[in-house]
Amino acid sequence: MTKKICIICTSCDKIGDPAEATGAWAEEIVAPYRVWQKHGYSVTISSIKGGEVPMDQASLEPPFLNKEVEDFLLDDDAMKGLMESTPLADIKAADFDAFFLAGGHGTVGDFPNDPNLIALLEAAAAAGKVISSVCHGAEGFVNVKGPDGKPLVAGKCVTCFTDKEEYAVVKEKLVPFLLEAKLREQGARFEAAKELWAPHVVADHKLVTGQNPASSAAVAKLVAEVLSS
Protein backbone atom coordinates (compact mmCIF):
# COMPACT_ATOMS: atom_id res chain seq x y z
CA MET A 1 0.00 0.00 0.00
CA THR A 2 1.28 3.47 -0.90
CA LYS A 3 2.65 5.39 2.07
CA LYS A 4 1.05 8.78 2.65
CA ILE A 5 3.00 11.72 4.06
CA CYS A 6 1.72 15.14 5.03
CA ILE A 7 4.17 18.06 4.84
CA ILE A 8 3.02 20.79 7.22
CA CYS A 9 4.11 24.38 6.49
CA THR A 10 3.79 27.73 8.20
CA SER A 11 1.24 30.33 7.13
CA CYS A 12 3.10 33.15 8.90
CA ASP A 13 4.87 35.67 6.67
CA LYS A 14 6.15 38.18 9.27
CA ILE A 15 7.76 37.97 12.70
CA GLY A 16 9.21 40.38 15.21
CA ASP A 17 8.64 44.03 16.08
CA PRO A 18 9.30 45.83 13.84
CA ALA A 19 8.05 43.05 11.60
CA GLU A 20 10.45 41.25 9.31
CA ALA A 21 9.27 39.31 6.25
CA THR A 22 9.72 35.55 6.53
CA GLY A 23 7.89 32.31 5.74
CA ALA A 24 8.78 28.71 4.96
CA TRP A 25 12.27 27.73 3.77
CA ALA A 26 12.11 26.33 0.23
CA GLU A 27 14.72 23.56 0.49
CA GLU A 28 13.03 22.17 3.60
CA ILE A 29 9.88 21.50 1.60
CA VAL A 30 11.36 20.69 -1.80
CA ALA A 31 14.09 18.21 -0.82
CA PRO A 32 11.80 15.96 1.29
CA TYR A 33 9.02 16.21 -1.30
CA ARG A 34 11.36 14.91 -4.01
CA VAL A 35 12.83 12.16 -1.82
CA TRP A 36 9.38 10.82 -0.98
CA GLN A 37 8.15 11.24 -4.53
CA LYS A 38 11.03 9.01 -5.68
CA HIS A 39 9.94 6.42 -3.12
CA GLY A 40 6.49 6.41 -4.70
CA TYR A 41 4.82 7.94 -1.66
CA SER A 42 1.73 10.12 -1.84
CA VAL A 43 2.69 13.58 -0.54
CA THR A 44 0.20 16.23 0.58
CA ILE A 45 1.30 19.79 1.34
CA SER A 46 -0.66 21.38 4.15
CA SER A 47 -0.32 24.67 6.02
CA ILE A 48 -1.77 26.19 9.16
CA LYS A 49 -4.32 28.33 7.28
CA GLY A 50 -4.30 26.61 3.89
CA GLY A 51 -3.87 28.31 0.54
CA GLU A 52 -0.60 29.84 -0.61
CA VAL A 53 2.38 28.99 1.58
CA PRO A 54 4.46 32.14 2.25
CA MET A 55 8.10 31.58 1.30
CA ASP A 56 11.15 33.19 2.83
CA GLN A 57 12.52 35.18 -0.09
CA ALA A 58 16.12 34.43 0.92
CA SER A 59 15.48 30.72 0.29
CA LEU A 60 14.55 31.52 -3.31
CA GLU A 61 17.75 33.42 -4.09
CA PRO A 62 21.45 32.48 -4.41
CA PRO A 63 23.24 30.89 -2.67
CA PHE A 64 20.21 28.97 -1.36
CA LEU A 65 18.41 28.61 -4.68
CA ASN A 66 19.69 25.23 -5.83
CA LYS A 67 18.69 23.33 -8.97
CA GLU A 68 16.22 21.17 -7.06
CA VAL A 69 14.35 24.25 -5.85
CA GLU A 70 14.47 25.80 -9.34
CA ASP A 71 13.02 22.63 -10.89
CA PHE A 72 10.28 22.55 -8.25
CA LEU A 73 9.32 26.15 -9.02
CA LEU A 74 8.87 25.17 -12.68
CA ASP A 75 6.85 22.03 -11.84
CA ASP A 76 3.19 23.03 -12.10
CA ASP A 77 1.90 19.97 -10.23
CA ALA A 78 4.33 20.42 -7.36
CA MET A 79 3.75 24.17 -7.16
CA LYS A 80 -0.01 23.65 -7.01
CA GLY A 81 0.56 22.02 -3.64
CA LEU A 82 2.33 25.14 -2.40
CA MET A 83 -0.15 27.59 -3.92
CA GLU A 84 -3.24 25.66 -2.84
CA SER A 85 -2.08 23.91 0.33
CA THR A 86 -4.65 21.99 2.35
CA PRO A 87 -5.79 23.77 5.54
CA LEU A 88 -4.50 21.91 8.57
CA ALA A 89 -8.02 21.78 9.98
CA ASP A 90 -8.88 19.38 7.13
CA ILE A 91 -6.01 16.99 7.86
CA LYS A 92 -6.72 13.86 9.93
CA ALA A 93 -4.11 11.74 11.67
CA ALA A 94 -5.75 8.52 10.50
CA ASP A 95 -5.29 9.44 6.83
CA PHE A 96 -1.46 9.53 6.85
CA ASP A 97 1.48 7.32 7.76
CA ALA A 98 3.81 10.20 8.61
CA PHE A 99 3.78 13.91 9.32
CA PHE A 100 6.65 16.26 8.53
CA LEU A 101 6.98 19.79 9.86
CA ALA A 102 8.96 21.94 7.44
CA GLY A 103 10.92 24.86 8.84
CA GLY A 104 11.54 28.49 8.10
CA HIS A 105 11.31 31.30 10.63
CA GLY A 106 7.61 31.75 9.92
CA THR A 107 6.99 28.70 12.11
CA VAL A 108 7.88 30.65 15.25
CA GLY A 109 4.76 32.74 14.65
CA ASP A 110 2.16 30.00 14.25
CA PHE A 111 3.43 26.47 14.97
CA PRO A 112 3.80 26.46 18.79
CA ASN A 113 0.28 27.53 19.74
CA ASP A 114 -1.87 26.36 16.84
CA PRO A 115 -4.65 24.18 18.33
CA ASN A 116 -5.13 22.17 15.14
CA LEU A 117 -1.43 21.32 14.93
CA ILE A 118 -1.23 20.38 18.60
CA ALA A 119 -4.32 18.15 18.34
CA LEU A 120 -3.12 16.54 15.11
CA LEU A 121 0.34 15.69 16.44
CA GLU A 122 -1.05 14.34 19.70
CA ALA A 123 -3.45 12.13 17.75
CA ALA A 124 -0.61 11.03 15.46
CA ALA A 125 1.62 10.19 18.43
CA ALA A 126 -1.18 8.23 20.11
CA ALA A 127 -1.72 6.27 16.88
CA GLY A 128 1.97 5.45 16.51
CA LYS A 129 2.48 7.48 13.35
CA VAL A 130 5.90 8.75 12.28
CA ILE A 131 6.35 12.40 13.29
CA SER A 132 9.25 14.37 11.85
CA SER A 133 10.65 17.86 11.41
CA VAL A 134 13.59 19.81 10.10
CA CYS A 135 15.13 23.02 11.45
CA HIS A 136 12.46 25.33 12.93
CA GLY A 137 9.77 22.79 12.13
CA ALA A 138 10.29 21.48 15.67
CA GLU A 139 8.58 24.68 16.87
CA GLY A 140 5.44 22.58 16.40
CA PHE A 141 6.47 20.18 19.16
CA VAL A 142 6.77 22.59 22.08
CA ASN A 143 3.17 22.35 23.33
CA VAL A 144 2.52 18.77 22.21
CA LYS A 145 2.13 15.99 24.75
CA GLY A 146 2.95 12.36 24.08
CA PRO A 147 0.59 9.49 24.96
CA ASP A 148 2.14 9.45 28.46
CA GLY A 149 1.08 13.03 29.12
CA LYS A 150 4.65 14.31 29.12
CA PRO A 151 6.10 16.65 26.47
CA LEU A 152 6.42 14.83 23.15
CA VAL A 153 10.21 15.32 23.16
CA ALA A 154 10.79 14.32 26.80
CA GLY A 155 13.49 11.66 26.99
CA LYS A 156 13.80 11.57 23.19
CA CYS A 157 16.92 12.20 21.10
CA VAL A 158 16.10 15.19 18.90
CA THR A 159 17.73 17.99 16.96
CA CYS A 160 16.64 21.32 15.45
CA PHE A 161 18.09 24.67 14.38
CA THR A 162 20.56 25.23 17.20
CA ASP A 163 20.81 28.28 19.42
CA LYS A 164 24.30 28.93 18.02
CA GLU A 165 22.88 28.90 14.50
CA GLU A 166 20.12 31.30 15.59
CA TYR A 167 22.72 33.74 16.88
CA ALA A 168 24.77 33.25 13.70
CA VAL A 169 21.87 34.46 11.54
CA VAL A 170 21.24 37.32 14.01
CA LYS A 171 17.59 36.41 14.59
CA GLU A 172 17.83 35.58 18.28
CA LYS A 173 15.84 38.73 19.15
CA LEU A 174 13.16 38.09 16.53
CA VAL A 175 12.14 34.69 17.89
CA PRO A 176 9.95 34.37 21.00
CA PHE A 177 12.30 31.76 22.46
CA LEU A 178 15.40 29.82 21.48
CA LEU A 179 14.18 26.47 20.18
CA GLU A 180 17.08 24.28 21.27
CA ALA A 181 16.86 25.68 24.81
CA LYS A 182 13.09 25.11 24.87
CA LEU A 183 13.41 21.47 23.78
CA ARG A 184 16.13 20.87 26.38
CA GLU A 185 13.82 22.42 29.01
CA GLN A 186 11.19 19.89 28.06
CA GLY A 187 13.54 17.00 28.70
CA ALA A 188 14.81 16.32 25.16
CA ARG A 189 18.21 14.68 24.78
CA PHE A 190 19.51 17.19 22.28
CA GLU A 191 22.03 16.37 19.56
CA ALA A 192 23.78 18.63 17.06
CA ALA A 193 26.53 18.52 14.46
CA LYS A 194 29.95 19.63 15.67
CA GLU A 195 30.06 22.42 13.08
CA LEU A 196 27.44 25.05 12.33
CA TRP A 197 25.37 24.36 9.20
CA ALA A 198 26.56 20.75 8.91
CA PRO A 199 23.74 18.26 8.31
CA HIS A 200 22.60 16.20 11.29
CA VAL A 201 19.60 13.91 11.62
CA VAL A 202 18.39 11.60 14.37
CA ALA A 203 15.60 9.07 14.75
CA ASP A 204 14.26 8.07 18.16
CA HIS A 205 11.76 5.35 17.37
CA LYS A 206 9.09 7.19 15.35
CA LEU A 207 10.29 10.72 16.07
CA VAL A 208 12.68 11.87 13.32
CA THR A 209 14.37 15.27 13.34
CA GLY A 210 16.87 17.24 11.26
CA GLN A 211 18.99 20.18 12.37
CA ASN A 212 19.03 22.70 9.52
CA PRO A 213 18.29 23.20 5.81
CA ALA A 214 21.29 21.05 4.87
CA SER A 215 19.61 18.17 6.73
CA SER A 216 16.41 18.29 4.65
CA ALA A 217 17.06 15.41 2.25
CA ALA A 218 18.75 13.30 4.92
CA VAL A 219 15.83 13.57 7.32
CA ALA A 220 13.44 12.58 4.52
CA LYS A 221 15.53 9.49 3.77
CA LEU A 222 15.55 8.59 7.45
CA VAL A 223 11.76 8.93 7.59
CA ALA A 224 11.57 6.52 4.65
CA GLU A 225 13.78 4.05 6.53
CA VAL A 226 11.59 4.25 9.62
CA LEU A 227 8.45 3.78 7.54
CA SER A 228 9.87 0.67 5.90
CA SER A 229 11.20 -0.89 9.13
Backbone as numpy.savetxt, mean C-alpha at the origin, in Angstrom:
# Nx Ny Nz CAx CAy CAz Cx Cy Cz
-8.41 -22.09 -9.63 -9.25 -20.89 -9.63 -8.37 -19.64 -9.63
-8.75 -18.66 -10.42 -7.97 -17.42 -10.53 -7.94 -16.67 -9.21
-6.75 -16.30 -8.78 -6.60 -15.50 -7.56 -7.07 -14.07 -7.84
-7.71 -13.49 -6.84 -8.20 -12.12 -6.98 -7.52 -11.22 -5.96
-6.95 -10.12 -6.44 -6.25 -9.18 -5.57 -6.85 -7.79 -5.72
-7.03 -7.12 -4.60 -7.53 -5.75 -4.60 -6.40 -4.81 -4.20
-6.04 -3.89 -5.10 -5.08 -2.83 -4.79 -5.87 -1.65 -4.24
-5.52 -1.21 -3.04 -6.23 -0.10 -2.41 -5.35 1.15 -2.44
-5.89 2.24 -2.97 -5.14 3.49 -3.14 -5.77 4.62 -2.33
-4.97 5.63 -2.09 -5.46 6.83 -1.43 -6.36 7.64 -2.36
-7.23 8.45 -1.74 -8.01 9.44 -2.50 -7.61 10.86 -2.08
-6.57 10.97 -1.27 -6.15 12.25 -0.73 -5.09 12.88 -1.63
-5.32 14.14 -2.04 -4.38 14.78 -2.96 -3.60 15.94 -2.34
-3.84 16.21 -1.05 -3.10 17.29 -0.36 -2.90 16.91 1.10
-1.73 17.27 1.64 -1.49 17.07 3.07 -0.74 18.29 3.61
-0.81 18.45 4.93 -0.04 19.49 5.59 -0.72 20.84 5.61
-0.12 21.77 6.35 -0.61 23.13 6.45 0.59 24.08 6.50
0.87 24.83 5.43 0.05 24.94 4.21 0.06 23.64 3.40
-1.01 23.42 2.68 -1.20 22.16 1.97 -0.17 21.96 0.86
0.27 20.74 0.74 1.21 20.36 -0.32 0.55 19.27 -1.16
0.63 19.41 -2.48 0.02 18.42 -3.37 0.72 17.07 -3.22
-0.07 16.01 -3.23 0.48 14.65 -3.09 -0.49 13.67 -3.75
-0.49 12.43 -3.32 -1.36 11.42 -3.89 -0.74 10.05 -3.74
-1.06 9.16 -4.66 -0.47 7.81 -4.67 0.84 7.86 -5.46
1.73 6.90 -5.17 3.02 6.83 -5.86 2.91 5.81 -6.98
3.14 6.25 -8.21 2.86 5.44 -9.39 3.49 4.05 -9.36
4.79 3.97 -9.09 5.47 2.67 -9.14 4.86 1.67 -8.17
4.32 2.16 -7.06 3.78 1.27 -6.03 2.44 0.67 -6.42
1.83 1.20 -7.46 0.63 0.61 -8.03 1.00 -0.22 -9.26
1.80 0.39 -10.13 2.12 -0.20 -11.43 2.91 -1.50 -11.31
3.99 -1.49 -10.53 4.84 -2.68 -10.44 4.07 -3.89 -9.91
3.33 -3.78 -8.80 2.55 -4.93 -8.34 1.47 -5.35 -9.35
0.81 -4.37 -9.94 -0.23 -4.68 -10.93 0.34 -5.57 -12.03
1.50 -5.21 -12.55 2.11 -5.98 -13.64 2.58 -7.36 -13.17
3.15 -7.43 -11.98 3.58 -8.73 -11.45 2.39 -9.68 -11.36
1.29 -9.21 -10.80 0.13 -10.07 -10.61 -0.58 -10.36 -11.92
-0.52 -9.42 -12.83 -1.10 -9.65 -14.16 -0.36 -10.80 -14.85
0.97 -10.81 -14.71 1.78 -11.88 -15.31 1.50 -13.24 -14.67
1.06 -13.23 -13.43 0.69 -14.47 -12.75 -0.71 -14.95 -13.14
-1.41 -14.12 -13.92 -2.76 -14.48 -14.33 -3.82 -14.16 -13.31
-3.47 -13.32 -12.32 -4.43 -12.95 -11.29 -5.41 -11.90 -11.82
-6.56 -11.83 -11.21 -7.52 -10.77 -11.47 -7.22 -9.63 -10.49
-6.95 -8.44 -11.02 -6.56 -7.31 -10.17 -7.59 -6.19 -10.28
-8.10 -5.78 -9.14 -9.05 -4.66 -9.05 -8.38 -3.49 -8.35
-8.48 -2.30 -8.94 -7.95 -1.11 -8.29 -9.10 -0.39 -7.58
-8.92 -0.20 -6.30 -9.91 0.49 -5.48 -9.27 1.72 -4.86
-10.09 2.62 -4.36 -9.57 3.78 -3.61 -10.59 4.15 -2.55
-10.15 4.95 -1.60 -11.02 5.30 -0.47 -12.36 5.86 -0.95
-12.33 6.81 -1.88 -13.57 7.43 -2.35 -14.06 6.89 -3.68
-13.19 6.16 -4.41 -13.55 5.72 -5.74 -13.27 6.81 -6.76
-13.38 6.45 -8.03 -13.12 7.42 -9.09 -11.64 7.57 -9.36
-11.24 8.74 -9.85 -9.85 8.94 -10.24 -8.92 8.95 -9.03
-7.87 8.15 -9.12 -6.87 8.10 -8.05 -5.90 9.26 -8.23
-5.75 10.15 -7.24 -4.79 11.25 -7.37 -3.36 10.70 -7.35
-2.53 11.17 -8.25 -1.15 10.69 -8.33 -0.18 11.77 -7.88
0.83 11.38 -7.15 1.90 12.30 -6.79 2.66 12.63 -8.07
2.67 13.89 -8.45 3.27 14.29 -9.72 4.73 13.89 -9.82
5.45 13.90 -8.69 6.87 13.54 -8.70 7.08 12.10 -9.18
6.09 11.23 -8.93 6.23 9.83 -9.33 6.00 9.63 -10.82
5.56 10.70 -11.50 5.30 10.63 -12.94 6.35 11.39 -13.74
7.43 11.77 -13.06 8.50 12.52 -13.72 9.85 11.87 -13.43
10.85 12.11 -14.31 12.20 11.59 -14.04 12.69 12.10 -12.68
13.45 11.32 -11.93 13.99 10.00 -12.30 13.07 8.83 -11.95
11.85 9.14 -11.46 10.96 8.07 -10.99 10.08 7.49 -12.08
9.98 8.20 -13.19 9.16 7.72 -14.31 9.95 6.67 -15.09
9.73 5.40 -14.75 10.44 4.34 -15.46 9.59 3.83 -16.62
10.14 2.92 -17.41 9.44 2.43 -18.60 8.14 1.71 -18.23
8.17 1.01 -17.12 6.98 0.28 -16.69 5.82 1.24 -16.41
6.13 2.35 -15.75 5.10 3.35 -15.48 4.64 4.00 -16.78
5.58 4.31 -17.67 5.23 4.91 -18.97 4.28 4.00 -19.75
4.61 2.70 -19.79 3.77 1.74 -20.51 2.37 1.66 -19.91
2.32 1.72 -18.58 1.03 1.65 -17.88 0.17 2.86 -18.26
0.80 4.03 -18.31 0.07 5.25 -18.65 -0.51 5.22 -20.06
0.10 4.40 -20.92 -0.38 4.28 -22.30 -1.31 3.08 -22.50
-1.56 2.33 -21.42 -2.40 1.13 -21.47 -3.82 1.53 -21.06
-4.71 1.64 -22.01 -6.06 2.13 -21.73 -6.80 1.28 -20.69
-6.65 -0.04 -20.80 -7.35 -0.92 -19.86 -6.84 -0.73 -18.44
-5.51 -0.66 -18.31 -4.92 -0.47 -16.99 -5.29 0.89 -16.42
-5.21 1.93 -17.25 -5.50 3.28 -16.79 -6.97 3.45 -16.40
-7.84 2.68 -17.01 -9.26 2.76 -16.64 -9.44 2.43 -15.17
-8.62 1.48 -14.68 -8.69 1.13 -13.27 -8.30 2.28 -12.36
-7.35 3.09 -12.81 -6.92 4.25 -12.03 -7.89 5.42 -12.15
-8.49 5.57 -13.31 -9.40 6.69 -13.55 -10.80 6.41 -13.01
-11.15 5.13 -12.93 -12.49 4.76 -12.47 -12.38 3.71 -11.36
-11.55 3.99 -10.37 -11.33 3.02 -9.30 -12.62 2.74 -8.53
-12.71 1.53 -8.03 -13.90 1.10 -7.27 -13.89 1.73 -5.88
-15.00 2.34 -5.45 -15.04 2.88 -4.09 -14.82 1.77 -3.06
-14.06 2.05 -2.05 -13.75 1.02 -1.06 -15.00 0.48 -0.38
-16.01 1.32 -0.27 -17.27 0.88 0.35 -17.92 -0.28 -0.41
-17.55 -0.44 -1.69 -18.13 -1.51 -2.50 -17.28 -2.78 -2.51
-16.17 -2.76 -1.80 -15.26 -3.91 -1.77 -15.57 -4.79 -0.55
-15.68 -6.10 -0.79 -15.97 -7.04 0.30 -14.79 -8.00 0.49
-14.47 -8.27 1.73 -13.35 -9.15 2.04 -13.52 -10.53 1.41
-14.74 -11.02 1.38 -15.00 -12.37 0.87 -14.72 -12.52 -0.61
-14.67 -11.41 -1.34 -14.54 -11.46 -2.80 -13.09 -11.53 -3.29
-12.12 -11.43 -2.38 -10.71 -11.36 -2.78 -9.85 -12.32 -1.95
-8.73 -12.72 -2.56 -7.76 -13.57 -1.87 -6.72 -12.76 -1.13
-6.48 -11.54 -1.62 -5.44 -10.69 -1.02 -5.79 -9.22 -1.21
-5.30 -8.43 -0.26 -5.47 -6.98 -0.31 -4.10 -6.33 -0.22
-3.90 -5.32 -1.05 -2.60 -4.63 -1.10 -2.81 -3.14 -0.97
-2.15 -2.53 0.01 -2.27 -1.10 0.23 -1.07 -0.40 -0.41
-1.34 0.29 -1.51 -0.29 1.05 -2.19 0.02 2.31 -1.40
1.25 2.81 -1.56 1.67 3.97 -0.78 1.55 5.29 -1.52
2.40 6.21 -1.12 2.29 7.60 -1.53 1.88 8.40 -0.30
2.34 9.63 -0.20 2.06 10.41 1.00 0.59 10.74 1.19
-0.21 10.62 0.13 -1.64 10.85 0.29 -2.26 9.96 1.34
-1.69 8.77 1.53 -2.26 7.80 2.48 -2.29 8.34 3.91
-1.38 9.25 4.24 -1.36 9.76 5.62 -2.63 10.57 5.90
-3.29 11.04 4.84 -4.49 11.85 5.02 -5.77 11.07 5.12
-5.81 9.82 4.59 -7.09 9.11 4.62 -7.03 7.64 5.04
-5.88 7.00 4.99 -5.82 5.58 5.34 -6.05 5.29 6.84
-5.39 6.00 7.75 -5.45 5.57 9.16 -6.84 5.54 9.77
-7.69 6.51 9.42 -8.97 6.64 10.11 -10.19 6.33 9.25
-9.97 5.76 8.07 -11.12 5.47 7.21 -11.88 4.25 7.74
-13.16 4.41 8.10 -13.89 3.29 8.70 -14.07 2.10 7.76
-14.23 2.38 6.46 -14.38 1.27 5.51 -13.10 0.45 5.40
-11.95 1.13 5.40 -10.68 0.42 5.30 -10.42 -0.39 6.56
-10.68 0.20 7.71 -10.48 -0.52 8.97 -11.36 -1.77 9.01
-12.64 -1.61 8.68 -13.57 -2.74 8.71 -13.17 -3.82 7.70
-12.76 -3.39 6.52 -12.37 -4.35 5.48 -11.16 -5.16 5.91
-10.13 -4.49 6.42 -8.91 -5.21 6.82 -9.15 -6.11 8.02
-10.00 -5.68 8.93 -10.30 -6.55 10.07 -11.07 -7.79 9.62
-11.97 -7.62 8.67 -12.70 -8.77 8.12 -11.75 -9.68 7.35
-10.83 -9.08 6.60 -9.86 -9.87 5.83 -8.95 -10.66 6.76
-8.49 -10.02 7.84 -7.63 -10.71 8.80 -8.37 -11.85 9.47
-9.62 -11.62 9.83 -10.43 -12.66 10.48 -10.66 -13.85 9.56
-10.72 -13.57 8.25 -10.97 -14.62 7.25 -9.68 -15.28 6.76
-8.54 -14.84 7.28 -7.27 -15.44 6.88 -6.81 -15.05 5.50
-7.22 -13.88 5.03 -6.77 -13.41 3.72 -5.34 -12.86 3.81
-4.67 -12.78 2.69 -3.35 -12.14 2.65 -3.56 -10.63 2.67
-2.84 -9.96 3.55 -2.89 -8.50 3.66 -1.48 -7.97 3.44
-1.34 -6.98 2.57 0.00 -6.52 2.22 0.03 -5.02 2.01
1.24 -4.47 2.00 1.40 -3.03 1.78 2.81 -2.76 1.29
2.99 -1.56 0.77 4.34 -1.08 0.47 4.43 0.37 0.92
5.58 0.74 1.48 5.88 2.13 1.82 4.83 2.69 2.78
4.21 3.83 2.43 3.21 4.44 3.30 1.87 3.71 3.27
1.75 2.68 2.48 0.52 1.89 2.50 0.20 1.36 3.88
1.24 1.11 4.68 1.04 0.59 6.04 0.36 1.59 6.96
0.15 2.84 6.49 -0.67 3.78 7.24 -2.05 3.17 7.52
-2.49 2.31 6.62 -3.81 1.69 6.77 -3.90 0.68 7.88
-2.77 0.30 8.47 -2.78 -0.71 9.54 -2.95 -0.13 10.94
-2.71 1.18 11.10 -2.48 1.70 12.45 -3.68 1.61 13.38
-4.89 1.58 12.84 -6.08 1.46 13.70 -6.82 0.14 13.48
-6.13 -0.82 12.88 -6.73 -2.12 12.58 -6.36 -3.14 13.65
-7.35 -3.86 14.12 -7.12 -4.91 15.12 -7.13 -6.28 14.43
-6.29 -7.17 14.93 -6.30 -8.54 14.45 -7.41 -9.32 15.11
-7.59 -10.58 14.74 -8.65 -11.40 15.33 -8.54 -11.55 16.85
-7.32 -11.33 17.38 -7.11 -11.44 18.83 -7.41 -10.15 19.58
-7.84 -9.12 18.85 -8.16 -7.86 19.49 -6.98 -6.93 19.69
-5.80 -7.41 19.39 -4.60 -6.58 19.49 -4.35 -5.88 18.16
-3.47 -4.86 18.13 -3.15 -4.24 16.84 -2.72 -5.29 15.82
-3.13 -5.10 14.58 -2.83 -6.07 13.52 -1.34 -6.40 13.46
-0.49 -5.39 13.69 0.96 -5.58 13.53 1.64 -6.09 14.81
0.93 -6.18 15.90 1.54 -6.57 17.17 2.21 -7.94 17.07
3.50 -7.98 17.39 4.24 -9.23 17.36 4.63 -9.70 15.98
4.28 -8.92 14.94 4.56 -9.32 13.56 5.82 -8.62 13.04
6.56 -9.32 12.19 7.67 -8.69 11.47 7.09 -7.87 10.33
7.37 -6.58 10.32 6.85 -5.70 9.27 7.91 -4.68 8.87
7.66 -4.02 7.76 8.48 -2.90 7.33 7.58 -1.86 6.68
8.12 -0.67 6.48 7.39 0.42 5.82 8.42 1.51 5.51
7.97 2.62 4.97 8.84 3.78 4.75 9.40 4.17 6.11
10.71 4.16 6.24 11.31 4.34 7.57 11.32 5.81 7.99
11.49 6.01 9.27 11.56 7.38 9.79 12.76 8.12 9.19
13.87 7.42 9.01 15.05 8.04 8.39 14.75 8.47 6.96
13.99 7.65 6.24 13.63 8.01 4.87 12.67 9.21 4.86
11.79 9.26 5.86 10.87 10.41 5.96 11.65 11.71 6.17
12.64 11.67 7.03 13.47 12.84 7.25 14.28 13.17 5.99
14.70 12.15 5.27 15.53 12.36 4.08 14.75 13.09 2.98
13.43 12.87 2.92 12.62 13.57 1.91 12.01 14.86 2.48
12.39 15.19 3.70 11.99 16.42 4.38 10.46 16.56 4.45
9.79 15.47 4.79 8.34 15.52 4.96 7.91 15.15 6.38
8.89 15.12 7.28 8.58 14.69 8.65 7.59 15.63 9.35
7.52 16.90 8.91 6.59 17.84 9.52 5.24 17.89 8.80
5.17 17.25 7.65 3.91 17.19 6.90 3.03 16.04 7.36
3.65 14.99 7.88 2.89 13.79 8.26 2.41 13.92 9.70
1.23 13.36 10.01 0.70 13.48 11.37 1.49 12.68 12.40
2.18 11.65 11.95 3.05 10.86 12.83 4.05 10.12 11.96
5.15 9.72 12.56 6.15 8.93 11.85 5.69 7.47 11.87
5.57 6.88 10.69 4.93 5.57 10.55 5.73 4.46 11.22
7.02 4.43 11.00 7.83 3.39 11.65 7.66 3.44 13.16
7.76 4.63 13.73 7.61 4.79 15.18 6.24 4.31 15.65
5.21 4.62 14.88 3.84 4.21 15.24 3.71 2.69 15.24
4.25 2.03 14.22 4.16 0.58 14.15 4.95 -0.08 15.28
6.10 0.48 15.61 6.88 -0.03 16.75 6.08 0.12 18.05
5.41 1.27 18.20 4.57 1.52 19.38 3.51 0.44 19.54
3.01 -0.02 18.41 1.94 -1.00 18.43 2.45 -2.44 18.57
3.74 -2.58 18.79 4.29 -3.90 19.07 4.84 -4.63 17.87
4.98 -3.93 16.72 5.56 -4.58 15.53 7.05 -4.85 15.75
7.51 -5.93 15.19 8.96 -6.22 15.16 9.45 -5.66 13.82
9.97 -4.46 13.87 10.26 -3.71 12.66 11.59 -4.10 12.03
11.58 -4.21 10.70 12.78 -4.52 9.93 12.99 -3.44 8.87
14.24 -3.21 8.51 14.53 -2.26 7.43 15.85 -2.63 6.77
16.01 -2.18 5.53 17.28 -2.37 4.83 18.36 -1.55 5.54
19.60 -1.97 5.39 20.70 -1.26 6.04 20.93 0.11 5.43
20.61 0.25 4.14 20.81 1.53 3.46 19.47 2.14 3.08
19.40 3.47 3.13 18.19 4.16 2.70 17.90 3.84 1.24
16.63 3.67 0.93 16.12 3.47 -0.43 16.37 2.07 -0.97
17.09 1.23 -0.26 17.31 -0.15 -0.72 16.01 -0.93 -0.54
15.72 -1.85 -1.46 14.49 -2.63 -1.32 14.56 -3.58 -0.13
13.44 -3.74 0.55 13.36 -4.69 1.66 11.91 -5.14 1.78
11.70 -6.44 1.83 10.35 -6.98 1.99 10.37 -8.07 3.06
9.23 -8.27 3.69 9.14 -9.29 4.74 7.73 -9.87 4.75
7.65 -11.16 4.97 6.35 -11.83 5.12 6.30 -12.46 6.51
5.26 -12.17 7.25 5.01 -12.83 8.53 3.66 -13.51 8.40
3.72 -14.79 8.06 2.51 -15.54 7.74 1.80 -14.83 6.58
0.60 -14.31 6.82 -0.16 -13.71 5.72 -0.12 -12.18 5.72
0.83 -11.61 6.46 1.04 -10.17 6.44 2.35 -9.90 5.71
2.27 -9.23 4.56 3.43 -9.03 3.69 3.65 -7.52 3.50
4.87 -7.06 3.78 5.12 -5.62 3.71 6.42 -5.31 2.98
6.43 -4.13 2.32 7.62 -3.65 1.63 7.97 -2.27 2.12
9.26 -1.93 2.09 9.74 -0.72 2.74 9.50 0.58 1.97
9.72 0.56 0.66 9.78 1.81 -0.10 9.44 1.54 -1.57
9.40 2.55 -2.42 9.05 2.31 -3.82 9.89 1.22 -4.49
11.17 1.16 -4.15 12.04 0.16 -4.76 11.65 -1.27 -4.39
10.80 -1.40 -3.38 10.36 -2.72 -2.90 9.06 -3.18 -3.57
8.50 -2.35 -4.44 7.16 -2.60 -4.98 7.02 -3.94 -5.70
7.90 -4.22 -6.64 7.81 -5.48 -7.38 8.11 -6.67 -6.47
9.10 -6.49 -5.60 9.50 -7.60 -4.71 8.39 -7.98 -3.75
7.66 -7.00 -3.23 6.58 -7.32 -2.30 5.45 -8.03 -3.05
5.23 -7.65 -4.31 4.19 -8.31 -5.11 4.55 -9.77 -5.37
5.82 -10.01 -5.64 6.28 -11.40 -5.85 6.15 -12.22 -4.58
6.42 -11.59 -3.44 6.30 -12.30 -2.18 4.84 -12.62 -1.86
3.95 -11.70 -2.19 2.52 -11.96 -2.04 2.11 -13.17 -2.88
2.62 -13.24 -4.11 2.32 -14.38 -4.98 2.81 -15.69 -4.38
4.00 -15.64 -3.77 4.53 -16.84 -3.10 3.64 -17.28 -1.95
3.20 -16.32 -1.15 2.34 -16.65 0.00 1.01 -17.20 -0.50
0.46 -16.63 -1.56 -0.80 -17.11 -2.09 -0.71 -18.54 -2.64
0.47 -18.89 -3.13 0.62 -20.23 -3.73 1.12 -21.27 -2.71
1.41 -20.84 -1.50 1.95 -21.78 -0.50 0.84 -22.56 0.20
